[in-house]
């Protein structure tokens, strides 16, 4: 039963972006997310589009 509660809680937190924003981004400095074919960088304080060197948005 405890494993089930932990699994549900982990999926709920990861699903809403809380885990990436609060844990992964704080440990590594950023995390990468793909939304509708465009890569985004999630920082502890916000999010931005990841760009190619020529200025175009980086695709997944």
N, C-alpha and C positions, 0 to 999 in steps of 0.2 A: 504493500500500500504506500509506503514512504517513497519508493522508487517512482511510482506513478505520479505522486504529487510533485516530486522534483522534476520529472520529465515534462509535465504540463506547465509548470512554472517556467522552466527554461525555454520552452517553445513560445510561451506567451511573451516573455521578455525579449526574446530574439526577434519575434515577429513585428513588434512595434518600433524597432530600432533602438530601444533603450540599451541593449547589450553592446551594440556597435559604438554608440555615442559615449556611454559611461565607462565601459571596460576596455574594449579593444582600442579605441582612440586614445584613451589615457595611457595605456601600456605601450603602444607602439608609436603614438603621435598622430596617427590617422588610421582610417579603415576605408576600403574601397567598396562601393556599392554600384550595381548596374540597374538602372531604371529606364525602361523603354529603349534599350539599345545604347544609352549614353552612360559613361562612367562618371561617378561622383566621388569626391573625397570627403569623408566625414571626419571632422575634427571635434574635439571636446566642446568647442564653442560654436560650431556651425558647420555648414556644408558648402561646397563649391563644385563646379564642373571641372573635370580634369581635361586639360587641353593638350593637343599635339604641339610640337615645336613651331609649326607654321600657323598656329592660332585657331585651328579647327577643333571642335570638341572631340575628345577621344571616344571611340565607339567600343562596345563590348565585343 
